[in-house]
């Protein structure tokens, strides 16, 4: 009887002991308590250091990558010019150190000399004879002709190719994409004619070397007051570099018609 009666008492006492133990454990201060000053200061300091680290990366990464790319190009030209120059004409033969940028100056001088030579009568005759020989080679003529046309179009001082940023309504209505006018369409499109058709290149993001070539009426394009560099920056960054899209102004009736046409676009964009 005493043992049976004492058993519940012992169980209650054990349960009470466990409850008191739990109460003691809950009342103990924890190092991860958010109300404690040391625990709250540690995450705040960590966030501050992380912000400083990101700021340092943002500041130094563009400068470092640009310097590295320029250095690689200059170093490549220096090594190329060192292989072309005879040892007696190379200043590094007489100096105990290398001269960075010497190859770049040599290559620029060589290109200028070649341009001066081909501008003369003898140079034009040699170039014409060489192009005739290249034109008779089946594979080389297509590569040479394409590259020559591209360089002449891009580097010509009087050319307007790839120097106008426009917005084209693609791939659906009320959806606009950045594109570049590359020239005037010289062949006739059935039902359209060639009066106002232009060649438009719409690059892909983030690789602008790929894209779509389209032949669009100039009336369907919205010129943008933006340089080619700014447009390429937006394309490559995927819109992270956010620049205001201000439609370029046009004078006359054409300007009024285009203003009416692009009014829905102006309502969507934010112009500071």
Secondary structure, DSSP 8 states (H G I E B T S, - for coil): -HHHHHHHHHHHHHHHHHHHHHHHHHHS--TT-TTSHHHHHHHHHHHHHHHHHHHHHHHHHHHHHHHHHHHHHHHHHHHHHHHHS-GGG-GGGTSSS--TTHHHHHHHHHHHHHHHHHTSHHHHHHHHHHHHHHHTSHHHHHHHHHHHHHHHHHH-TT--TT-EEEEEE-SSTT-EEEEEEEEE--S-BTTTBSSSEEEEEEE-SS-TTSEEEEEEEGGG-EEBS--HHHHHHHHHHTTSS-----B----HHHHHHHHHHTHHHHHHS---
